[in-house]
Amino acid sequence: MRVLLRLSGFQARWAAEPFRRHVAYFTASRMISMTGARVATIALVAVVYSRTGGSGGWVGAAVFTQFVCSVLAAPWAGALGDRFDRRLVMLSSDLTAAAVFVVIAFTHTPLLLVLLSGVAAIVESPFGSASSAFLLMLVPEAERTRATATRASGVAVGTIVGGALGGVLVAAVGGTAAFLVNSLSFVISAALVASIRGSYKAATSADPGHAGIWAGTRVIAKSDALRLVLAASGAALVGFGMINVGEFPLFAKLGSGALGFGIATAGYGIGSYIGAHIGRRAEGQHREKQLLFFGWLVAGLAIVACGITPSSASVVALFTIAGVGASAALLAGTLIIQRHTLDPVRSRVFAASSGMNTAAMSLAMFIAGFLIGPLGPVTLCVACGLVTLTALLPSALVPPRGQPPWNPDSEHTDSPETRPRRWLLAT
């Protein structure tokens, strides 16, 4: 009876406040899409590696092509989200990506696989920036933090499930089936987005600074808060990008190889979920800034510690802690970007920030490829953590300046209800 009453109350709240249902559908969409994306990433690496006779160069080319195409497409992808209905942009991106992965599933030539992976990155790009802006159109301002944390939780769960499922699928049924699973995930994601009714076109703006595909970059350049947040995330992601290259060699050196690497990857995903759970309480400018600073502090120290106490068990635990810190910090950065960006240009700002972060990761992986030989994975790990800690300086300078209170009050909102809400995942 108690369960039925709770269910009845839950349904009544969804009926009275449809934005909660919309956020739930949107979160499920991101979770399923991320699951498929992780499966496809594992399949792409495995298939290219197998069909080129174990060539690391071909694998590197596939990953590099995806990164570069994503960065180059970002300005145009963001402009689509600000010019057209964001819901329709997301639907178009999902369905086009589904079609591309059907083609990839039946492609056998390594060169075509690499080229098509770049095409997939391009057609997927509009979804990310449009969805970040779309989320803020779904909920009242008082619910933005929890809604953003809920979406981050869904992405973390998708990362965990996709990472576990990807290896099993590729080993059991091969890369073709794994690519088709990813295609299906895009279709399901599109169906969930389509279930959210309404028009979600960005507000118009007469500001000349909001015109053109580079408006997002200009907005970031003019805002102290946005510049500093991007500097912090960029510095930290250089460190994280470098550790991506050193992770597997580190576990190989420690004797646990692929098993240890797989467990650590899952642990990082679990940590990301916990970080998103923590981030749901970051309501207000002071809390966002605290979360940004302490998130990167925890992440950086955890990565440094991996090199100081190198054992498989300790590294797995520390990777989980690093996932908590990085997830919380990235969520805080997203919240700060939301706060300092107007709706007419929001998709382009998110596209520009995503492109900068992806570029930082790409540069880091390129640099790490040269460093891992002379330094070795353990020393490289310490260096990665120290680079991540450089994010603390710009994080500390993010407005508001001065010493924030240790337990700052949440910002005042016009919402009559102050009782904490339970959301789909970030609860």
C-alpha positions as CSV (number, residue, x, y, z in Angstrom):
1,M,0.0,0.0,0.0
2,R,2.8,2.4,0.9
3,V,4.5,1.7,-2.4
4,L,1.2,2.4,-4.3
5,L,0.8,5.7,-2.4
6,R,4.3,6.7,-3.3
7,L,3.8,5.8,-7.0
8,S,0.5,7.7,-7.0
9,G,2.2,10.8,-5.5
10,F,5.0,10.5,-8.1
11,Q,2.5,10.3,-11.0
12,A,0.6,13.3,-9.6
13,R,3.8,15.4,-9.4
14,W,4.7,14.5,-12.9
15,A,1.2,15.6,-14.1
16,A,1.4,18.8,-12.2
17,E,5.0,19.6,-13.2
18,P,5.7,18.1,-16.6
19,F,9.2,19.4,-16.7
20,R,10.2,16.5,-14.3
21,R,9.0,14.0,-16.8
22,H,10.8,15.8,-19.6
23,V,14.1,15.8,-17.7
24,A,13.6,12.1,-16.9
25,Y,13.1,11.3,-20.6
26,F,16.0,13.5,-21.6
27,T,18.3,11.9,-19.0
28,A,17.3,8.4,-20.2
29,S,18.1,9.5,-23.8
30,R,21.6,10.6,-22.8
31,M,22.2,7.5,-20.8
32,I,21.2,5.2,-23.7
33,S,23.1,7.3,-26.2
34,M,26.3,7.3,-24.1
35,T,26.0,3.5,-23.6
36,G,25.9,3.0,-27.4
37,A,28.7,5.5,-27.9
38,R,31.0,3.7,-25.5
39,V,30.2,0.4,-27.1
40,A,31.0,1.9,-30.6
41,T,34.3,3.4,-29.3
42,I,35.5,0.0,-28.1
43,A,34.3,-1.7,-31.3
44,L,36.0,0.8,-33.5
45,V,39.3,0.4,-31.8
46,A,39.0,-3.4,-31.8
47,V,37.9,-3.7,-35.4
48,V,40.5,-1.3,-36.8
49,Y,43.2,-3.0,-34.7
50,S,42.2,-6.4,-36.0
51,R,41.8,-5.5,-39.6
52,T,45.2,-3.7,-39.8
53,G,47.1,-6.6,-38.3
54,G,47.5,-4.9,-34.9
55,S,48.5,-1.5,-36.1
56,G,48.6,1.1,-33.3
57,G,49.0,3.8,-36.0
58,W,45.7,3.0,-37.6
59,V,43.9,3.0,-34.2
60,G,45.5,6.3,-33.4
61,A,44.4,7.7,-36.7
62,A,40.8,6.7,-36.0
63,V,40.7,8.3,-32.6
64,F,42.6,11.4,-33.8
65,T,40.2,11.8,-36.7
66,Q,37.2,11.7,-34.4
67,F,38.7,14.3,-32.1
68,V,39.7,16.7,-35.0
69,C,36.4,16.4,-36.8
70,S,34.5,17.1,-33.5
71,V,36.6,20.3,-32.9
72,L,36.3,21.6,-36.5
73,A,32.6,21.0,-36.5
74,A,31.9,22.7,-33.2
75,P,31.2,26.3,-34.5
76,W,28.7,25.2,-37.1
77,A,27.2,22.6,-34.7
78,G,26.6,25.3,-32.1
79,A,25.1,27.7,-34.6
80,L,22.5,25.1,-35.6
81,G,21.3,24.9,-32.0
82,D,20.9,28.6,-31.7
83,R,19.2,29.1,-35.1
84,F,16.7,26.2,-35.2
85,D,14.5,24.4,-32.8
86,R,16.9,22.7,-30.5
87,R,14.7,19.6,-30.1
88,L,14.6,19.2,-33.9
89,V,18.4,19.6,-34.1
90,M,18.9,16.9,-31.5
91,L,16.5,14.6,-33.4
92,S,18.2,15.2,-36.7
93,S,21.6,14.6,-35.2
94,D,20.5,11.3,-33.5
95,L,18.9,9.9,-36.6
96,T,21.7,10.9,-39.0
97,A,24.3,9.4,-36.6
98,A,22.2,6.2,-36.5
99,A,22.3,6.0,-40.3
100,V,26.1,6.6,-40.4
101,F,26.7,3.7,-37.9
102,V,24.7,1.4,-40.0
103,V,27.1,2.1,-42.9
104,I,30.1,1.7,-40.6
105,A,28.8,-1.7,-39.5
106,F,29.1,-3.0,-43.0
107,T,32.3,-1.3,-43.9
108,H,35.5,-3.4,-44.0
109,T,38.2,-1.2,-45.4
110,P,40.3,0.4,-42.6
111,L,40.6,3.7,-44.4
112,L,36.9,4.0,-44.9
113,L,36.3,3.1,-41.2
114,V,38.6,6.0,-40.2
115,L,36.9,8.4,-42.5
116,L,33.4,7.4,-41.5
117,S,34.4,7.7,-37.8
118,G,35.1,11.3,-38.6
119,V,31.8,11.7,-40.4
120,A,30.1,10.2,-37.3
121,A,31.8,12.7,-35.0
122,I,30.6,15.6,-37.3
123,V,26.9,14.5,-37.3
124,E,26.9,13.8,-33.6
125,S,28.3,17.3,-32.8
126,P,25.1,19.3,-33.0
127,F,23.4,17.1,-30.4
128,G,25.8,18.0,-27.5
129,S,25.7,21.8,-27.7
130,A,21.9,21.9,-28.5
131,S,21.1,19.5,-25.7
132,S,23.1,21.6,-23.2
133,A,21.0,24.6,-24.1
134,F,17.8,22.6,-24.5
135,L,18.0,21.4,-20.9
136,L,17.7,24.9,-19.5
137,M,14.6,25.5,-21.6
138,L,12.9,22.4,-19.9
139,V,13.1,23.5,-16.3
140,P,12.5,26.6,-14.1
141,E,15.7,28.4,-13.0
142,A,15.3,27.0,-9.4
143,E,15.7,23.5,-10.7
144,R,18.6,24.0,-13.1
145,T,21.3,22.6,-10.8
146,R,19.4,19.4,-10.0
147,A,18.4,18.9,-13.6
148,T,22.0,19.4,-14.8
149,A,23.3,17.0,-12.2
150,T,20.6,14.4,-13.2
151,R,21.8,14.6,-16.8
152,A,25.4,14.1,-15.6
153,S,24.4,11.1,-13.6
154,G,22.7,9.6,-16.7
155,V,25.9,10.1,-18.7
156,A,28.0,8.5,-16.0
157,V,25.7,5.4,-15.9
158,G,25.8,5.2,-19.7
159,T,29.6,5.3,-19.5
160,I,29.7,2.5,-17.0
161,V,27.2,0.2,-18.8
162,G,28.7,1.0,-22.2
163,G,32.2,0.2,-21.1
164,A,31.2,-3.1,-19.6
165,L,28.9,-4.0,-22.5
166,G,31.2,-3.0,-25.2
167,G,34.0,-5.5,-24.5
168,V,31.4,-8.3,-24.1
169,L,29.6,-7.5,-27.3
170,V,32.7,-7.2,-29.4
171,A,34.1,-10.5,-28.0
172,A,30.8,-12.4,-28.3
173,V,29.2,-11.2,-31.6
174,G,31.8,-8.9,-33.3
175,G,32.2,-5.3,-34.3
176,T,29.3,-5.3,-36.8
177,A,26.7,-6.1,-34.2
178,A,28.3,-3.6,-31.7
179,F,28.0,-0.8,-34.3
180,L,24.4,-1.7,-35.0
181,V,23.7,-1.6,-31.2
182,N,25.0,2.0,-31.2
183,S,22.8,2.8,-34.2
184,L,19.8,1.4,-32.3
185,S,20.8,3.5,-29.2
186,F,20.6,6.7,-31.4
187,V,17.1,5.7,-32.6
188,I,15.9,5.1,-29.0
189,S,17.5,8.4,-27.9
190,A,15.6,10.2,-30.7
191,A,12.3,8.5,-29.7
192,L,12.7,9.7,-26.1
193,V,13.6,13.3,-27.2
194,A,10.6,13.2,-29.6
195,S,8.3,12.4,-26.7
196,I,9.1,15.8,-25.2
197,R,6.5,18.1,-26.8
198,G,6.8,21.8,-27.5
199,S,8.8,24.3,-29.4
200,Y,12.4,25.0,-28.2
201,K,13.8,27.6,-30.5
202,A,16.3,30.0,-29.0
203,A,15.3,33.5,-28.2
204,T,16.2,36.1,-30.8
205,S,18.8,38.8,-30.2
206,A,19.5,42.1,-31.8
207,D,23.0,42.2,-30.2
208,P,25.6,42.3,-33.1
209,G,27.9,40.3,-30.8
210,H,25.5,37.4,-31.0
211,A,25.7,37.1,-34.8
212,G,27.7,34.4,-36.7
213,I,29.1,31.0,-35.9
214,W,31.9,32.5,-33.8
215,A,29.6,34.3,-31.4
216,G,30.2,31.7,-28.7
217,T,33.9,32.2,-28.8
218,R,33.5,36.0,-28.6
219,V,31.2,35.7,-25.6
220,I,33.7,33.5,-23.8
221,A,36.5,35.9,-24.7
222,K,34.6,38.9,-23.1
223,S,33.6,37.1,-19.9
224,D,36.1,36.7,-17.0
225,A,34.1,33.8,-15.6
226,L,33.8,31.9,-18.8
227,R,37.5,32.4,-19.7
228,L,38.6,31.2,-16.3
229,V,36.3,28.2,-16.3
230,L,37.6,27.2,-19.7
231,A,41.2,27.8,-18.6
232,A,40.6,25.5,-15.6
233,S,39.0,22.7,-17.5
234,G,41.5,23.0,-20.3
235,A,44.4,22.7,-18.0
236,A,42.9,19.8,-16.1
237,L,41.9,18.0,-19.3
238,V,45.4,18.2,-20.6
239,G,46.4,16.2,-17.5
240,F,43.6,13.8,-18.0
241,G,44.3,13.5,-21.7
242,M,47.9,12.5,-20.9
243,I,46.8,9.9,-18.4
244,N,44.5,8.3,-21.1
245,V,47.7,7.3,-22.9
246,G,49.4,6.0,-19.8
247,E,46.6,4.1,-18.2
248,F,47.0,0.7,-20.0
249,P,50.8,0.8,-19.9
250,L,50.6,1.6,-16.2
251,F,48.5,-1.5,-15.4
252,A,50.7,-3.6,-17.7
253,K,53.7,-2.5,-15.6
254,L,51.8,-3.3,-12.4
255,G,51.0,-6.8,-13.7
256,S,47.2,-6.6,-13.9
257,G,47.0,-5.7,-17.6
258,A,43.6,-5.5,-19.3
259,L,41.8,-6.8,-16.2
260,G,43.1,-4.0,-14.0
261,F,42.5,-1.5,-16.7
262,G,38.9,-2.6,-17.2
263,I,38.2,-2.5,-13.4
264,A,39.8,1.0,-13.1
265,T,37.7,2.3,-16.0
266,A,34.5,1.0,-14.4
267,G,35.7,2.5,-11.1
268,Y,36.2,5.9,-12.8
269,G,32.7,5.7,-14.1
270,I,31.3,4.9,-10.7
271,G,33.3,7.9,-9.3
272,S,31.8,10.1,-12.0
273,Y,28.3,9.1,-10.9
274,I,29.2,10.0,-7.3
275,G,30.6,13.3,-8.4
276,A,27.4,14.2,-10.2
277,H,25.4,13.2,-7.1
278,I,27.5,15.5,-5.0
279,G,27.1,18.3,-7.6
280,R,23.4,18.5,-7.3
281,R,23.9,20.5,-4.1
282,A,26.0,23.2,-5.8
283,E,23.3,25.8,-5.8
284,G,24.6,29.3,-6.0
285,Q,27.7,31.0,-7.3
286,H,29.8,30.3,-4.2
287,R,29.0,26.6,-4.2
288,E,29.7,26.3,-7.9
289,K,33.1,27.9,-7.4
290,Q,33.9,25.7,-4.4
291,L,32.9,22.6,-6.4
292,L,35.1,23.6,-9.3
293,F,38.1,24.3,-7.1
294,F,37.9,21.3,-4.8
295,G,36.8,18.9,-7.6
296,W,40.0,19.6,-9.6
297,L,42.0,19.5,-6.3
298,V,40.8,16.0,-5.5
299,A,41.2,14.8,-9.1
300,G,44.7,16.1,-9.4
301,L,45.9,14.7,-6.0
302,A,44.4,11.3,-6.8
303,I,46.3,11.1,-10.1
304,V,49.6,12.2,-8.5
305,A,49.0,9.5,-5.8
306,C,48.7,6.8,-8.5
307,G,52.4,7.4,-9.3
308,I,53.5,7.7,-5.7
309,T,51.8,4.4,-4.5
310,P,51.8,2.3,-7.7
311,S,49.9,-0.9,-7.1
312,S,46.9,-2.2,-9.0
313,A,44.5,-2.0,-6.0
314,S,45.5,1.5,-5.0
315,V,45.4,2.8,-8.6
316,V,41.9,1.4,-9.1
317,A,40.7,3.1,-5.9
318,L,42.5,6.4,-6.8
319,F,41.0,6.3,-10.3
320,T,37.5,6.1,-8.7
321,I,38.4,9.1,-6.5
322,A,39.7,11.0,-9.5
323,G,36.4,10.3,-11.2
324,V,34.5,11.9,-8.3
325,G,36.6,15.0,-8.5
326,A,36.6,15.4,-12.2
327,S,32.9,14.8,-12.6
328,A,32.1,17.3,-9.8
329,A,34.4,19.9,-11.3
330,L,33.1,19.5,-14.9
331,L,29.5,19.8,-13.5
332,A,30.4,23.0,-11.7
333,G,31.9,24.4,-14.9
334,T,28.7,23.6,-16.8
335,L,26.7,25.4,-14.1
336,I,28.9,28.5,-14.3
337,I,28.6,28.5,-18.1
338,Q,24.9,28.3,-17.7
339,R,24.8,31.3,-15.3
340,H,26.9,33.6,-17.5
341,T,25.4,32.8,-20.9
342,L,22.3,34.2,-22.5
343,D,19.8,31.9,-24.4
344,P,20.3,33.4,-27.9
345,V,24.0,32.3,-27.9
346,R,24.0,29.5,-25.4
347,S,24.4,26.6,-27.9
348,R,27.3,28.3,-29.5
349,V,29.0,29.0,-26.2
350,F,28.6,25.3,-25.2
351,A,29.9,24.2,-28.6
352,A,32.9,26.5,-28.2
353,S,33.7,25.3,-24.7
354,S,33.3,21.6,-25.8
355,G,35.6,22.2,-28.8
356,M,38.2,23.8,-26.6
357,N,38.1,20.9,-24.1
358,T,38.3,18.4,-26.9
359,A,41.3,20.2,-28.4
360,A,43.0,20.2,-25.0
361,M,42.5,16.4,-24.7
362,S,43.8,15.9,-28.2
363,L,46.9,17.9,-27.7
364,A,47.5,16.1,-24.4
365,M,47.3,12.7,-26.0
366,F,49.6,13.7,-28.7
367,I,52.2,15.0,-26.2
368,A,51.9,12.0,-24.0
369,G,52.7,9.7,-26.9
370,F,56.2,11.2,-26.9
371,L,56.6,11.4,-23.2
372,I,55.5,7.9,-22.1
373,G,58.7,6.3,-23.6
374,P,61.3,8.3,-21.8
375,L,59.3,8.9,-18.6
376,G,57.6,5.6,-18.2
377,P,53.9,5.2,-17.1
378,V,54.5,5.8,-13.3
379,T,56.4,9.1,-13.7
380,L,54.0,10.2,-16.5
381,C,51.2,9.6,-14.0
382,V,52.7,12.0,-11.5
383,A,53.3,14.6,-14.2
384,C,49.6,14.2,-15.3
385,G,48.4,14.9,-11.8
386,L,50.6,18.0,-11.4
387,V,49.3,19.3,-14.7
388,T,45.8,18.8,-13.5
389,L,46.5,20.8,-10.4
390,T,47.4,23.8,-12.5
391,A,43.6,24.2,-12.9
392,L,43.4,25.4,-9.3
393,L,44.7,28.9,-10.1
394,P,42.1,29.9,-12.7
395,S,39.5,28.1,-10.5
396,A,40.3,30.3,-7.5
397,L,40.0,33.4,-9.7
398,V,36.5,32.6,-11.0
399,P,34.0,35.3,-9.8
400,P,32.8,35.9,-7.2
401,R,36.2,37.1,-5.9
402,G,37.3,37.0,-2.3
403,Q,36.8,34.3,0.3
404,P,33.6,32.4,-0.1
405,P,31.8,31.3,3.0
406,W,32.5,27.7,3.9
407,N,28.8,26.8,4.0
408,P,27.2,29.4,1.7
409,D,23.4,29.7,1.5
410,S,21.8,28.8,-1.8
411,E,20.8,31.7,-4.0
412,H,17.3,33.1,-3.5
413,T,14.8,31.9,-6.0
414,D,11.2,32.8,-6.6
415,S,10.1,29.1,-6.3
416,P,7.6,28.8,-3.4
417,E,8.9,25.3,-2.6
418,T,12.2,24.8,-0.9
419,R,12.0,21.1,0.0
420,P,14.7,19.1,-1.9
421,R,13.3,17.3,-4.9
422,R,14.2,13.8,-5.9
423,W,15.2,13.3,-9.4
424,L,15.6,10.3,-11.7
425,L,19.3,9.5,-11.0
426,A,20.9,12.3,-9.0
427,T,19.2,11.5,-5.7
